[in-house]
Amino acid sequence: MDLVLRLTKLNVSTLTTLNRFRLFTSGIRWRNQRNVHSYTYNPTRTHFFSSVKGSFSPTSLCLTSTSRRLNICVTAFKPPAQRFTVIIQPRHQIHTSGSLRAIPAPFIWLVLKPIQKVLAIILGRSIRKWWRALPPNKKQLFREWTWRRRWHLAGAGAGFMFLVSLFFLTHLDESPVTGRTRMLVFSRENFIELGKYTADAYMEEFKESLVPTSDPRHQAVELLVQHLTQRNQDIAEISSVSWNVHLVEGPTVNAFVLPNGDVFIFTGMLEAVADIHQLSFILGHEMSHALIGHAAEQASLSHVVELLSLILLTAIWAICPRDSLAVLGHWIQSKLVQFTFDRPFSRKLEAEADQVGLQLAAKACADVRAGPVFWQQMEIAEQLKGEPNIPEWLSTHPSHLNRVRELNRLIPEALELRARCDCPALPSTDPRVTFSQNVQLILEDAKKQELMEKEEKIGKEKAGVVFPLPQTAPVPAQGA
């Protein structure tokens, strides 16, 4: 750094100032062109550097710390108006340790979540044991005390509900793209930081099955993701994130995007899609989860519901006369929370990701009409595999048929958006119509094949053709 100082004299006050910061308390030396002088600080004397009055261009002043780990030399040049340009050059670099990454708040909540439940169970059992240990007269006195203060207790409950409502109102946020009002306890930035830890864990898990970046499949997916992000740069949540693609070798038909922009897609998904338009919709759907911040939103709701359910959990363990009944009540309470809050909310977020993903694909000039076709293909594939048909209210995702119905409703709006983005015209043939016709032909061929086999069987029966029975060896009689 460059400083401009007016140097007159170096006396005890100056040295005392240096000593106050405990930087340089001994070993001061200075030099000019002709001589080198040493100076040892003595606090009882005032010292002037008379040699500085002469011609000294340049002149250096070196200060050595008491630990001799740091030397600083000051070189002065005499410019006009009796001002000196002072250049301070440390002889040894000062190294500091790297900054530590703070633990994200959602990670702390995930660790504390089971501990909270254990504490609620312990508290409930303690209340039950305390109540059982009370003699009958004290139980009656407690009931009378509670009845006398019923309005105070009701006021405390009302105050608690007011605080909960205030907490809810002060944590409202507007969802990107859709503008939906929602509650956020954890910010999207918290989950972006958590996504980095999660990405490292997935990279370690899939390290043996990651497809190299030189593979054409990886390059195709990476180009498609880049195209989606470039065509949607007007969305701040997309332009502010670095999107990285990881292709995993495996038959699983799945893809997911972490909040920090890491895209994980299995090769099974590449085999399941019919064309690049369907893949654009799938990637747009998964990227929508990240840009909207669905992970933070879902964790926020789960956090609030979990805190409120702790009160119910404590009451269950306090009221139930036996631990077995308390465990049963605990299980019923967890299922009620799961099917009343968690899964319906998850289905809502999936439907919103379908809507936003359709918009991202439309702005990327994909044929958005291929989106519903993908879910129709998935429905038929599951039926052919004989997989059980799970009711929608038991699932975290909408059913395939409901997704097809909702996407067909959103297609006209998505086509209008695509037309406004200077995209080339779509072919006149609608892929939904083509798919329906192909399915109809397949079903008709299957029926014809079934009728032919039935007619062939009837014809053979009329002709008297009897299939030979399997020959079995005669069983020898006993005693023969």
Buried (B, 14 or more C-beta within 10 A) or exposed (E): EEEEEEBEEBEBEEBEEBBEEEEBBEBBBBBBEEEEEEBEBEEEEEBEBEBBEEEBEBBBBBBBBEEEEBBBBBBBEBEEEEBBBBBEEEEEEEEEEEEEEEEBBBBEBEEEEEEBBEBBBEBBBEBBEEEEEEEEEEEEEEEEEEEEEEEEEEEEEEEEEEEEEEEEEEBEBEBBBBEEEBBBBBBBEBBBBBBBBBBEEBEEEBEEEBBEEEBEBBBBBBEBBEBBBEBBEEBEBBEEBEBBBBBBBBEEBBBEBBBBBBBBBBBBBBEBBEEBBBBBBBBBBBBBBBBBBBBBBBBBBBBBBBEEBBEBBBBBBBBBEEEEEBBEBBEEBBEEBEEEBBBEBBBBBBBBBBBBBBBBBBBBBBBBBBBBBBBBBBBBEBEEEEEEEEEBEEEBBBBBEBBBEBBEEBBEBBBEBBEEEEBEEBEEEBBBEEBEEEEEEEEEEEEEEEEEEEEEEEEEEEEEEEEEEEEEEEEEEEEE
